[in-house]
């Protein structure tokens, strides 16, 4: 991003930067962007456009409140050259009720899940279908953050699919407690959600408790059993795995590989623990003097043991 901004600045292009990185680290693009957006922008983006048109724009925009998801307009998918896209994107909700120490989702979107209405979702499906998008990623960081509400939306999506002969295949992200709700798994399958990404993080229970990933150590079976339960319901499981927690030692690498093998997970996003700015993990490690200040740390992590 810095390279792109440097080149755009050289060409005299007006640049605006928003999204998760600038939201947690505002000074990262200091002097490189003309305008930055912190957090969500459903309200601040129209405000900026009006001010920019009259050359009265500010440098920094941040909403005072979280966006009301029931007022989010249908994206103009028709403006995209969809032939260049492998799949479309659709968002049902924002926010996650959990408190994982390393995660910036709760910093950006909060812990109270906010959902669009079924009517909004169906309009977006119509718009995606009109552009011939047949594979769609439901981008919610945790689709099942509000289980009661999402069940209603999924029933409406299923009815839409049935009426049109199931033209769209979905994949998404969810927490492991999906395995505890047979009805929810069936509703996801009915809507043609064929795969879900799950933050497994570690087979080491001490590391899960350390990072406050309590949903992964609840009763109802082991992590392995829960993954198999979701798979047996007909939904493929992809996962995220993290190495480098304080409770990890050199055995964690083989343990991670063995877990993924036994879990029959074909796609694993595995990486080193990284303390993102503004997260509880970053605050804790900063207080302990355990953060590498380098922009690109030598070993792929900014955590100092």
Rosetta blueprint (number, residue, H / E / L):
1 X L
2 X H
3 X H
4 X H
5 X H
6 X H
7 X H
8 X H
9 X H
10 X H
11 X L
12 X L
13 X L
14 X L
15 X L
16 X E
17 X E
18 X L
19 X L
20 X H
21 X H
22 X H
23 X H
24 X H
25 X L
26 X H
27 X H
28 X H
29 X H
30 X L
31 X L
32 X L
33 X L
34 X L
35 X E
36 X E
37 X E
38 X E
39 X L
40 X L
41 X L
42 X L
43 X L
44 X H
45 X H
46 X H
47 X H
48 X H
49 X H
50 X H
51 X H
52 X H
53 X H
54 X L
55 X L
56 X L
57 X L
58 X L
59 X L
60 X E
61 X E
62 X E
63 X L
64 X L
65 X L
66 X L
67 X L
68 X L
69 X H
70 X H
71 X H
72 X L
73 X L
74 X L
75 X L
76 X L
77 X H
78 X H
79 X H
80 X L
81 X L
82 X H
83 X H
84 X H
85 X L
86 X L
87 X L
88 X E
89 X E
90 X E
91 X L
92 X L
93 X E
94 X E
95 X L
96 X L
97 X L
98 X L
99 X L
100 X L
101 X L
102 X L
103 X L
104 X L
105 X H
106 X H
107 X H
108 X H
109 X H
110 X L
111 X L
112 X L
113 X L
114 X E
115 X E
116 X L
117 X L
118 X H
119 X H
120 X H
121 X H
122 X H
123 X H
124 X H
125 X H
126 X H
127 X H
128 X H
129 X H
130 X H
131 X L
132 X L
133 X L
134 X L
135 X E
136 X E
137 X E
138 X E
139 X L
140 X L
141 X L
142 X L
143 X L
144 X L
145 X L
146 X L
147 X H
148 X H
149 X H
150 X H
151 X H
152 X H
153 X H
154 X H
155 X H
156 X H
157 X H
158 X H
159 X H
160 X H
161 X H
162 X H
163 X H
164 X H
165 X L
166 X L
167 X L
168 X L
169 X E
170 X E
171 X E
172 X E
173 X E
174 X E
175 X L
176 X H
177 X H
178 X H
179 X H
180 X H
181 X L
182 X H
183 X H
184 X H
185 X H
186 X H
187 X H
188 X H
189 X H
190 X H
191 X L
192 X L
193 X E
194 X E
195 X E
196 X E
197 X E
198 X E
199 X E
200 X E
201 X E
202 X L
203 X L
204 X L
205 X H
206 X H
207 X H
208 X H
209 X H
210 X H
211 X L
212 X L
213 X L
214 X H
215 X H
216 X H
217 X L
218 X L
219 X L
220 X L
221 X L
222 X L
223 X H
224 X H
225 X H
226 X H
227 X H
228 X H
229 X H
230 X H
231 X H
232 X H
233 X L
234 X L
235 X L
236 X E
237 X E
238 X E
239 X E
240 X E
241 X E
242 X E
243 X E
244 X L
245 X L
246 X L
247 X L
248 X L
249 X L
250 X L
251 X L
252 X H
253 X H
254 X H
255 X H
256 X H
257 X H
258 X H
259 X H
260 X H
261 X H
262 X H
263 X H
264 X L
265 X L
266 X L
267 X L
268 X E
269 X E
270 X E
271 X E
272 X E
273 X L
274 X L
275 X L
276 X L
277 X L
278 X L
279 X L
280 X H
281 X H
282 X H
283 X H
284 X H
285 X H
286 X H
287 X H
288 X L
289 X L
290 X L
291 X E
292 X L
293 X L
294 X L
295 X L
296 X L
297 X L
298 X L
299 X L
300 X L
301 X L
302 X L
303 X E
304 X L
305 X L
